[in-house]
Amino acid sequence: MNVYSLFHERTANAGTFLLSPNLQEISSYADLHDYAGQLAAGIEAIGVKPGDRVIAQVDKTPQALYLYFACLRIGAIYLPLNTAYQEDELAFFVNDASPKLIVSDPSRASFFQQLSGDHEVLTLDAEGEGSLIQACLLTKSADICERADNDIAVILYTSGTTGRPKGAMVTHGNLAANGLTLLEAWQWQAGDVMLHALPIFHIHGLFVATHLPVLNGSPIILLPAFDPNHVADLLPHATVYMGVPTNYTRLLDSGRLNKETCRNMRLFTSGSAPLLPQTFTEFADTTGFEIVERYGMTETGMNTSNPIHGVRKPGTVGPPLSGVSARVVDDHGTPAETGTPGNLEVKGTNVFKGYWQLPEKTEEEFTEDGFFKTGDIATKDDDGYIAIVGRNKDMIISGGLNVYPKEIETVIDRLPGVLESAVIGLPHSDFGEGVCAVIVAEEGAELDEQVLTEELKSRLANFKVPKWIHVLPSLPRNTMGKVQKNVLREMFG
Ligand code: AMP
């Protein structure tokens, strides 16, 4: 079915949809369906049909969310783009996706207009105003269009840190299945209020942090962006917060968190990048809450999660969610021994349909028995908990031996004076690749490369000991908190 119908059904008797940062009601669920119906009729009048792509490169506003729901409603394919993308990148997406409609900030409208293609351009600014709203003002409501589970709902370009971005085709069935699974797994309940500070051009903020409150008919406090003080101010009014690991470290650094600020909270989740065990522990000591770390990706939605009831193991992403099969295999597809790193493959109704207009690439990424090759290297423990130890592309082969960056990062992070680290492979005349560690010191700590190397030699096999160590004030990260190892490779390569 059209996932919009599911949202519609589940919010039939719901009250508030969006709350502003000063806790005023912006819209009810009835308003959401009215606005989405109206916007849908407006963009239909422009000529958008089921299956047409609608690109949105817009700020995070209530209207941007209404536009998303409007697209779902009429079966148009929603294609959100990071607001940080620059013109060359945007030209690539427009050419690749050939949209029927592009909605952008007014400052970008003329750029989009002059790109070749059969698209209309409408605007939506950071205040939620623009020609999109004008064009849809006097329209009637459009009906919910029938869709099959396998029809594409959204195309999300992977944030892949190397190579050409690929459009992941996420279906109505994927969104419905993954949403309902998470609703159950994280025990959404009456009275829940979501504090939403994530961007909405990415799976984490759009699918997880928006779909779940909608499926539960819960209010969302919508923040335009993450700000630790803002989040701390609003935590007492929320029950659920979802963040990337850097949100949590910045919240802890703000000194604004304590058990009192979190008195009404029920759930904190983390994902999109690894949560340091140190952050997990510090957060638990400060707030009394163990962050629920989960693991997902654009292509698969959420695959695993630490449990609500049961042990949450720091440094792991928990067991597979219900309906998801996850296996760790070696390069020949043979299941890896417990605790041995291998390729993580997943299968389930959460897994996407393939890459937009790349049938061969899609085929390469699936095994013969239908598992998707995530490209993540993982281990599984005796209890079935999965730990992500690196990315396939990040794996370093030094003198023919495999080195998993995460293993070394974990050892480095435990050394005194180290805040965090990133390990990359760099060309090495003897070994092909050598291990390079980029380290951030704790505030006030002085790190000595010689001393660090000696320490690491006593803890790691020689081939894993970094051949180069660099100390930086901070690690380069993208908007989702992922360390940009490609930037480090360029800096030190
Ligand atoms: P994206 O498609 O942008 O959501 O990126 C997905 C990738 O982020 C995954 O393939 C993992 O490499 C990484 N990732 C997501 N969640 C976690 C997590 N909890 N721990 C470690 N890596 C994660």
Boltz pocket constraint, residues with backbone or C-beta under 6 A from the ligand:
constraints:
  - pocket:
      binder: B
      contacts: [[A, 158], [A, 159], [A, 203], [A, 270], [A, 271], [A, 272], [A, 273], [A, 274], [A, 275], [A, 293], [A, 294], [A, 295], [A, 296], [A, 297], [A, 298], [A, 299], [A, 317], [A, 374], [A, 376], [A, 388], [A, 390], [A, 391], [A, 480]]
      max_distance: 6.0
